[in-house]
């Protein structure tokens, strides 16, 4: 599995994931579980949604 989430994208995913989970706990809503997707993709640095489009936010080696 090649990493396709890098730098700022990774940090934003983790922060947004934690915020959505926190909101879900506060609001007592299952919608907060969506934050787990953001958190997981940020932690493992791989997003399956990027694959069909060939996207990557990692730095390329020159």
Phi and psi in radians as a Rosetta constraint file:
Dihedral C 1 N 2 CA 2 C 2 CIRCULARHARMONIC -1.517 0.35
Dihedral N 2 CA 2 C 2 N 3 CIRCULARHARMONIC 2.360 0.35
Dihedral C 2 N 3 CA 3 C 3 CIRCULARHARMONIC -1.161 0.35
Dihedral N 3 CA 3 C 3 N 4 CIRCULARHARMONIC 2.351 0.35
Dihedral C 3 N 4 CA 4 C 4 CIRCULARHARMONIC -2.295 0.35
Dihedral N 4 CA 4 C 4 N 5 CIRCULARHARMONIC 0.174 0.35
Dihedral C 4 N 5 CA 5 C 5 CIRCULARHARMONIC -2.135 0.35
Dihedral N 5 CA 5 C 5 N 6 CIRCULARHARMONIC 2.128 0.35
Dihedral C 5 N 6 CA 6 C 6 CIRCULARHARMONIC -2.346 0.35
Dihedral N 6 CA 6 C 6 N 7 CIRCULARHARMONIC 2.881 0.35
Dihedral C 6 N 7 CA 7 C 7 CIRCULARHARMONIC 0.776 0.35
Dihedral N 7 CA 7 C 7 N 8 CIRCULARHARMONIC -2.054 0.35
Dihedral C 7 N 8 CA 8 C 8 CIRCULARHARMONIC -1.097 0.35
Dihedral N 8 CA 8 C 8 N 9 CIRCULARHARMONIC -0.668 0.35
Dihedral C 8 N 9 CA 9 C 9 CIRCULARHARMONIC -1.007 0.35
Dihedral N 9 CA 9 C 9 N 10 CIRCULARHARMONIC -0.774 0.35
Dihedral C 9 N 10 CA 10 C 10 CIRCULARHARMONIC -1.117 0.35
Dihedral N 10 CA 10 C 10 N 11 CIRCULARHARMONIC -0.816 0.35
Dihedral C 10 N 11 CA 11 C 11 CIRCULARHARMONIC -1.082 0.35
Dihedral N 11 CA 11 C 11 N 12 CIRCULARHARMONIC -0.770 0.35
Dihedral C 11 N 12 CA 12 C 12 CIRCULARHARMONIC -1.093 0.35
Dihedral N 12 CA 12 C 12 N 13 CIRCULARHARMONIC -0.717 0.35
Dihedral C 12 N 13 CA 13 C 13 CIRCULARHARMONIC -1.078 0.35
Dihedral N 13 CA 13 C 13 N 14 CIRCULARHARMONIC -0.732 0.35
Dihedral C 13 N 14 CA 14 C 14 CIRCULARHARMONIC -1.167 0.35
Dihedral N 14 CA 14 C 14 N 15 CIRCULARHARMONIC -0.798 0.35
Dihedral C 14 N 15 CA 15 C 15 CIRCULARHARMONIC -1.117 0.35
Dihedral N 15 CA 15 C 15 N 16 CIRCULARHARMONIC -0.811 0.35
Dihedral C 15 N 16 CA 16 C 16 CIRCULARHARMONIC -1.119 0.35
Dihedral N 16 CA 16 C 16 N 17 CIRCULARHARMONIC -0.726 0.35
Dihedral C 16 N 17 CA 17 C 17 CIRCULARHARMONIC -1.027 0.35
Dihedral N 17 CA 17 C 17 N 18 CIRCULARHARMONIC -0.817 0.35
Dihedral C 17 N 18 CA 18 C 18 CIRCULARHARMONIC -1.130 0.35
Dihedral N 18 CA 18 C 18 N 19 CIRCULARHARMONIC -0.670 0.35
Dihedral C 18 N 19 CA 19 C 19 CIRCULARHARMONIC -1.141 0.35
Dihedral N 19 CA 19 C 19 N 20 CIRCULARHARMONIC -0.745 0.35
Dihedral C 19 N 20 CA 20 C 20 CIRCULARHARMONIC -1.177 0.35
Dihedral N 20 CA 20 C 20 N 21 CIRCULARHARMONIC -0.700 0.35
Dihedral C 20 N 21 CA 21 C 21 CIRCULARHARMONIC -1.103 0.35
Dihedral N 21 CA 21 C 21 N 22 CIRCULARHARMONIC -0.774 0.35
Dihedral C 21 N 22 CA 22 C 22 CIRCULARHARMONIC -1.052 0.35
Dihedral N 22 CA 22 C 22 N 23 CIRCULARHARMONIC -0.740 0.35
Dihedral C 22 N 23 CA 23 C 23 CIRCULARHARMONIC -1.108 0.35
Dihedral N 23 CA 23 C 23 N 24 CIRCULARHARMONIC -0.726 0.35
Dihedral C 23 N 24 CA 24 C 24 CIRCULARHARMONIC -1.083 0.35
Dihedral N 24 CA 24 C 24 N 25 CIRCULARHARMONIC -0.708 0.35
Dihedral C 24 N 25 CA 25 C 25 CIRCULARHARMONIC -1.172 0.35
Dihedral N 25 CA 25 C 25 N 26 CIRCULARHARMONIC -0.780 0.35
Dihedral C 25 N 26 CA 26 C 26 CIRCULARHARMONIC -1.081 0.35
Dihedral N 26 CA 26 C 26 N 27 CIRCULARHARMONIC -0.778 0.35
Dihedral C 26 N 27 CA 27 C 27 CIRCULARHARMONIC -1.479 0.35
Dihedral N 27 CA 27 C 27 N 28 CIRCULARHARMONIC -0.061 0.35
Dihedral C 27 N 28 CA 28 C 28 CIRCULARHARMONIC 0.920 0.35
Dihedral N 28 CA 28 C 28 N 29 CIRCULARHARMONIC 0.906 0.35
Dihedral C 28 N 29 CA 29 C 29 CIRCULARHARMONIC -2.183 0.35
Dihedral N 29 CA 29 C 29 N 30 CIRCULARHARMONIC 2.487 0.35
Dihedral C 29 N 30 CA 30 C 30 CIRCULARHARMONIC -1.241 0.35
Dihedral N 30 CA 30 C 30 N 31 CIRCULARHARMONIC -0.260 0.35
Dihedral C 30 N 31 CA 31 C 31 CIRCULARHARMONIC -1.075 0.35
Dihedral N 31 CA 31 C 31 N 32 CIRCULARHARMONIC -0.392 0.35
Dihedral C 31 N 32 CA 32 C 32 CIRCULARHARMONIC -1.100 0.35
Dihedral N 32 CA 32 C 32 N 33 CIRCULARHARMONIC -0.356 0.35
Dihedral C 32 N 33 CA 33 C 33 CIRCULARHARMONIC -1.140 0.35
Dihedral N 33 CA 33 C 33 N 34 CIRCULARHARMONIC -0.369 0.35
Dihedral C 33 N 34 CA 34 C 34 CIRCULARHARMONIC -1.087 0.35
Dihedral N 34 CA 34 C 34 N 35 CIRCULARHARMONIC -0.496 0.35
Dihedral C 34 N 35 CA 35 C 35 CIRCULARHARMONIC -1.052 0.35
Dihedral N 35 CA 35 C 35 N 36 CIRCULARHARMONIC -0.445 0.35
Dihedral C 35 N 36 CA 36 C 36 CIRCULARHARMONIC -1.120 0.35
Dihedral N 36 CA 36 C 36 N 37 CIRCULARHARMONIC -0.575 0.35
Dihedral C 36 N 37 CA 37 C 37 CIRCULARHARMONIC -1.148 0.35
Dihedral N 37 CA 37 C 37 N 38 CIRCULARHARMONIC -0.832 0.35
Dihedral C 37 N 38 CA 38 C 38 CIRCULARHARMONIC -1.077 0.35
Dihedral N 38 CA 38 C 38 N 39 CIRCULARHARMONIC -0.783 0.35
Dihedral C 38 N 39 CA 39 C 39 CIRCULARHARMONIC -1.098 0.35
Dihedral N 39 CA 39 C 39 N 40 CIRCULARHARMONIC -0.800 0.35
Dihedral C 39 N 40 CA 40 C 40 CIRCULARHARMONIC -1.110 0.35
Dihedral N 40 CA 40 C 40 N 41 CIRCULARHARMONIC -0.794 0.35
Dihedral C 40 N 41 CA 41 C 41 CIRCULARHARMONIC -1.166 0.35
Dihedral N 41 CA 41 C 41 N 42 CIRCULARHARMONIC -0.540 0.35
Dihedral C 41 N 42 CA 42 C 42 CIRCULARHARMONIC -1.262 0.35
Dihedral N 42 CA 42 C 42 N 43 CIRCULARHARMONIC -0.690 0.35
Dihedral C 42 N 43 CA 43 C 43 CIRCULARHARMONIC -1.226 0.35
Dihedral N 43 CA 43 C 43 N 44 CIRCULARHARMONIC -0.742 0.35
Dihedral C 43 N 44 CA 44 C 44 CIRCULARHARMONIC -1.570 0.35
Dihedral N 44 CA 44 C 44 N 45 CIRCULARHARMONIC -0.077 0.35
Dihedral C 44 N 45 CA 45 C 45 CIRCULARHARMONIC 1.006 0.35
Dihedral N 45 CA 45 C 45 N 46 CIRCULARHARMONIC 0.635 0.35
Dihedral C 45 N 46 CA 46 C 46 CIRCULARHARMONIC -2.528 0.35
Dihedral N 46 CA 46 C 46 N 47 CIRCULARHARMONIC 2.258 0.35
Dihedral C 46 N 47 CA 47 C 47 CIRCULARHARMONIC -2.148 0.35
Dihedral N 47 CA 47 C 47 N 48 CIRCULARHARMONIC 2.051 0.35
Dihedral C 47 N 48 CA 48 C 48 CIRCULARHARMONIC -1.153 0.35
Dihedral N 48 CA 48 C 48 N 49 CIRCULARHARMONIC -0.414 0.35
Dihedral C 48 N 49 CA 49 C 49 CIRCULARHARMONIC -1.215 0.35
Dihedral N 49 CA 49 C 49 N 50 CIRCULARHARMONIC -0.373 0.35
Dihedral C 49 N 50 CA 50 C 50 CIRCULARHARMONIC -1.325 0.35
Dihedral N 50 CA 50 C 50 N 51 CIRCULARHARMONIC -0.443 0.35
Dihedral C 50 N 51 CA 51 C 51 CIRCULARHARMONIC -1.026 0.35
Dihedral N 51 CA 51 C 51 N 52 CIRCULARHARMONIC -0.902 0.35
Dihedral C 51 N 52 CA 52 C 52 CIRCULARHARMONIC -1.082 0.35
Dihedral N 52 CA 52 C 52 N 53 CIRCULARHARMONIC -0.432 0.35
Dihedral C 52 N 53 CA 53 C 53 CIRCULARHARMONIC -1.713 0.35
Dihedral N 53 CA 53 C 53 N 54 CIRCULARHARMONIC -0.114 0.35
Dihedral C 53 N 54 CA 54 C 54 CIRCULARHARMONIC 1.191 0.35
Dihedral N 54 CA 54 C 54 N 55 CIRCULARHARMONIC 0.484 0.35
Dihedral C 54 N 55 CA 55 C 55 CIRCULARHARMONIC -1.514 0.35
Dihedral N 55 CA 55 C 55 N 56 CIRCULARHARMONIC 2.718 0.35
Dihedral C 55 N 56 CA 56 C 56 CIRCULARHARMONIC -2.792 0.35
Dihedral N 56 CA 56 C 56 N 57 CIRCULARHARMONIC 2.393 0.35
Dihedral C 56 N 57 CA 57 C 57 CIRCULARHARMONIC -1.898 0.35
Dihedral N 57 CA 57 C 57 N 58 CIRCULARHARMONIC 0.226 0.35
Dihedral C 57 N 58 CA 58 C 58 CIRCULARHARMONIC -1.453 0.35
Dihedral N 58 CA 58 C 58 N 59 CIRCULARHARMONIC 2.739 0.35
Dihedral C 58 N 59 CA 59 C 59 CIRCULARHARMONIC -1.267 0.35
Dihedral N 59 CA 59 C 59 N 60 CIRCULARHARMONIC 2.404 0.35
Dihedral C 59 N 60 CA 60 C 60 CIRCULARHARMONIC -1.579 0.35
Dihedral N 60 CA 60 C 60 N 61 CIRCULARHARMONIC 2.518 0.35
Dihedral C 60 N 61 CA 61 C 61 CIRCULARHARMONIC -1.442 0.35
Dihedral N 61 CA 61 C 61 N 62 CIRCULARHARMONIC 2.350 0.35
